[in-house]
Amino acid sequence: KKLEENWSRYFAVKNAVSVNSATSGLYAAVGAAGIGPGDEVIVSPYTMTASSTAALIYGAIPVFADIDPRIFCLSPESIERCITPYTKAIIVVDIFGHPADMEEIMAIARDHDIVVIEDAAQAPGAKYKGRYAGTLADMGVFSLNYHKTIHCGEGGIVVTDNDQFAERLQLIRNH
Protein backbone atom coordinates (compact mmCIF):
# COMPACT_ATOMS: atom_id res chain seq x y z
CA LYS A 1 0.00 0.00 0.00
CA LYS A 2 2.79 2.40 0.92
CA LEU A 3 4.62 1.75 -2.37
CA GLU A 4 1.41 2.40 -4.33
CA GLU A 5 0.75 5.63 -2.39
CA ASN A 6 4.29 6.89 -2.90
CA TRP A 7 4.27 5.93 -6.58
CA SER A 8 0.98 7.78 -7.13
CA ARG A 9 2.31 10.86 -5.42
CA TYR A 10 5.67 10.88 -7.24
CA PHE A 11 4.17 10.35 -10.70
CA ALA A 12 1.15 12.61 -9.98
CA VAL A 13 -1.45 9.98 -10.83
CA LYS A 14 -4.65 9.07 -9.06
CA ASN A 15 -4.07 5.31 -8.82
CA ALA A 16 -1.07 2.97 -8.71
CA VAL A 17 -1.57 -0.79 -8.58
CA SER A 18 1.39 -3.02 -7.76
CA VAL A 19 1.76 -6.33 -9.61
CA ASN A 20 4.29 -9.16 -9.63
CA SER A 21 5.82 -8.09 -12.97
CA ALA A 22 5.39 -5.58 -15.77
CA THR A 23 4.25 -8.47 -17.97
CA SER A 24 1.44 -9.18 -15.50
CA GLY A 25 0.77 -5.44 -15.49
CA LEU A 26 0.30 -5.44 -19.26
CA TYR A 27 -2.00 -8.46 -19.01
CA ALA A 28 -4.01 -6.77 -16.24
CA ALA A 29 -4.23 -3.50 -18.21
CA VAL A 30 -5.59 -5.28 -21.28
CA GLY A 31 -8.14 -7.05 -19.08
CA ALA A 32 -9.07 -3.81 -17.32
CA ALA A 33 -9.68 -2.24 -20.72
CA GLY A 34 -12.32 -4.90 -21.37
CA ILE A 35 -10.52 -6.46 -24.33
CA GLY A 36 -11.99 -9.78 -25.45
CA PRO A 37 -12.13 -12.39 -28.20
CA GLY A 38 -11.98 -10.93 -31.70
CA ASP A 39 -10.95 -7.44 -30.56
CA GLU A 40 -7.81 -5.99 -32.11
CA VAL A 41 -4.93 -4.48 -30.12
CA ILE A 42 -2.33 -2.46 -32.01
CA VAL A 43 1.18 -3.31 -30.81
CA SER A 44 4.82 -2.70 -31.67
CA PRO A 45 6.89 -5.27 -33.57
CA TYR A 46 10.01 -3.87 -31.88
CA THR A 47 9.78 -4.88 -28.23
CA MET A 48 9.44 -7.84 -25.87
CA THR A 49 6.71 -10.35 -26.71
CA ALA A 50 4.64 -9.37 -23.65
CA SER A 51 2.95 -6.58 -25.62
CA SER A 52 1.51 -8.95 -28.20
CA THR A 53 0.84 -11.83 -25.82
CA ALA A 54 -1.17 -9.48 -23.57
CA ALA A 55 -3.74 -9.34 -26.37
CA LEU A 56 -3.63 -13.10 -26.95
CA ILE A 57 -4.31 -13.84 -23.26
CA TYR A 58 -7.81 -12.41 -23.76
CA GLY A 59 -8.44 -13.95 -27.18
CA ALA A 60 -7.77 -10.65 -28.94
CA ILE A 61 -5.72 -10.21 -32.10
CA PRO A 62 -2.41 -8.34 -31.95
CA VAL A 63 -2.01 -6.04 -34.96
CA PHE A 64 1.53 -4.84 -35.64
CA ALA A 65 1.95 -1.19 -36.53
CA ASP A 66 5.34 0.11 -37.65
CA ILE A 67 7.84 2.12 -35.65
CA ASP A 68 9.24 5.57 -36.25
CA PRO A 69 12.89 4.96 -37.29
CA ARG A 70 14.03 8.08 -35.40
CA ILE A 71 12.84 6.99 -31.93
CA PHE A 72 11.93 3.29 -32.40
CA CYS A 73 8.47 3.83 -30.86
CA LEU A 74 5.18 3.25 -32.66
CA SER A 75 4.55 5.65 -35.52
CA PRO A 76 1.25 7.55 -35.18
CA GLU A 77 0.75 7.39 -38.97
CA SER A 78 1.22 3.62 -38.93
CA ILE A 79 -1.19 3.27 -36.01
CA GLU A 80 -3.84 5.20 -37.92
CA ARG A 81 -3.46 2.90 -40.95
CA CYS A 82 -3.99 -0.18 -38.72
CA ILE A 83 -7.27 0.96 -37.13
CA THR A 84 -10.37 -1.05 -38.01
CA PRO A 85 -13.83 -1.23 -36.42
CA TYR A 86 -12.41 -4.07 -34.24
CA THR A 87 -9.56 -2.00 -32.78
CA LYS A 88 -10.13 -1.59 -29.04
CA ALA A 89 -6.66 -0.76 -27.67
CA ILE A 90 -3.13 0.34 -28.49
CA ILE A 91 -0.12 -0.75 -26.47
CA VAL A 92 2.58 1.89 -26.91
CA VAL A 93 6.12 1.06 -25.79
CA ASP A 94 8.44 3.84 -24.64
CA ILE A 95 11.58 2.04 -25.71
CA PHE A 96 15.20 2.81 -24.77
CA GLY A 97 14.01 5.49 -22.33
CA HIS A 98 12.35 7.51 -25.09
CA PRO A 99 8.62 8.27 -24.91
CA ALA A 100 6.52 7.79 -28.03
CA ASP A 101 4.76 10.72 -29.71
CA MET A 102 1.97 10.43 -27.16
CA GLU A 103 0.16 13.67 -27.97
CA GLU A 104 -0.57 12.53 -31.51
CA ILE A 105 -1.25 8.92 -30.48
CA MET A 106 -3.74 10.00 -27.80
CA ALA A 107 -5.52 12.29 -30.31
CA ILE A 108 -5.88 9.38 -32.73
CA ALA A 109 -7.13 7.13 -29.92
CA ARG A 110 -9.70 9.69 -28.75
CA ASP A 111 -10.99 10.13 -32.32
CA HIS A 112 -11.63 6.36 -32.50
CA ASP A 113 -12.61 5.66 -28.86
CA ILE A 114 -9.59 3.41 -28.31
CA VAL A 115 -7.91 2.69 -24.95
CA VAL A 116 -4.16 3.38 -24.84
CA ILE A 117 -1.82 1.41 -22.59
CA GLU A 118 1.68 2.81 -22.21
CA ASP A 119 4.48 0.34 -21.54
CA ALA A 120 7.05 2.50 -19.74
CA ALA A 121 9.13 -0.44 -18.48
CA GLN A 122 12.21 1.08 -20.12
CA ALA A 123 11.39 4.73 -19.42
CA PRO A 124 10.80 5.43 -15.71
CA GLY A 125 11.60 9.08 -15.09
CA ALA A 126 11.62 10.01 -18.78
CA LYS A 127 9.48 13.03 -19.60
CA TYR A 128 7.37 14.03 -22.57
CA LYS A 129 6.25 17.66 -22.69
CA GLY A 130 6.75 18.00 -18.92
CA ARG A 131 4.90 14.80 -17.94
CA TYR A 132 6.35 11.46 -16.92
CA ALA A 133 6.36 8.58 -19.38
CA GLY A 134 3.86 6.01 -18.17
CA THR A 135 1.35 8.71 -17.17
CA LEU A 136 0.47 9.85 -20.69
CA ALA A 137 -2.07 7.17 -21.62
CA ASP A 138 -5.19 5.66 -20.07
CA MET A 139 -2.96 3.22 -18.19
CA GLY A 140 0.81 3.04 -17.83
CA VAL A 141 2.95 0.06 -16.89
CA PHE A 142 6.33 0.23 -15.13
CA SER A 143 8.82 -2.58 -14.49
CA LEU A 144 10.77 -3.19 -11.30
CA ASN A 145 12.68 -6.16 -12.72
CA TYR A 146 16.30 -6.63 -11.66
CA HIS A 147 17.73 -5.23 -14.91
CA LYS A 148 15.57 -2.07 -15.01
CA THR A 149 16.41 1.44 -13.82
CA ILE A 150 14.33 1.15 -10.63
CA HIS A 151 14.42 -2.44 -9.41
CA CYS A 152 13.55 -4.66 -6.51
CA GLY A 153 14.31 -8.02 -8.10
CA GLU A 154 10.89 -8.38 -9.68
CA GLY A 155 7.61 -6.49 -9.79
CA GLY A 156 5.70 -3.82 -11.61
CA ILE A 157 3.29 -0.93 -11.16
CA VAL A 158 0.29 0.04 -13.28
CA VAL A 159 -0.92 3.63 -13.05
CA THR A 160 -4.16 5.26 -14.14
CA ASP A 161 -6.31 8.27 -13.36
CA ASN A 162 -9.41 6.21 -14.17
CA ASP A 163 -10.96 4.72 -11.00
CA GLN A 164 -12.86 2.04 -12.94
CA PHE A 165 -9.65 0.83 -14.60
CA ALA A 166 -7.92 0.88 -11.19
CA GLU A 167 -10.62 -1.28 -9.64
CA ARG A 168 -10.43 -3.77 -12.51
CA LEU A 169 -6.63 -3.82 -12.28
CA GLN A 170 -6.86 -4.67 -8.58
CA LEU A 171 -9.39 -7.43 -9.19
CA ILE A 172 -7.29 -8.99 -11.95
CA ARG A 173 -4.10 -8.65 -9.89
CA ASN A 174 -5.76 -10.38 -6.96
CA HIS A 175 -6.71 -13.38 -9.08
Secondary structure, DSSP 8 states (H G I E B T S, - for coil): -HHHHHHHHHHT-SEEEEES-HHHHHHHHHHHTT--TT-EEEE-SSS-THHHHHHHHTT-EEEE--B-TTTSSB-HHHHHHH--TTEEEEEEE-GGG----HHHHHHHHHHHT-EEEEE-TT-TT-EETTEETTSSSSEEEEE--TTSSS-SSS-EEEEES-HHHHHHHHHHHH-
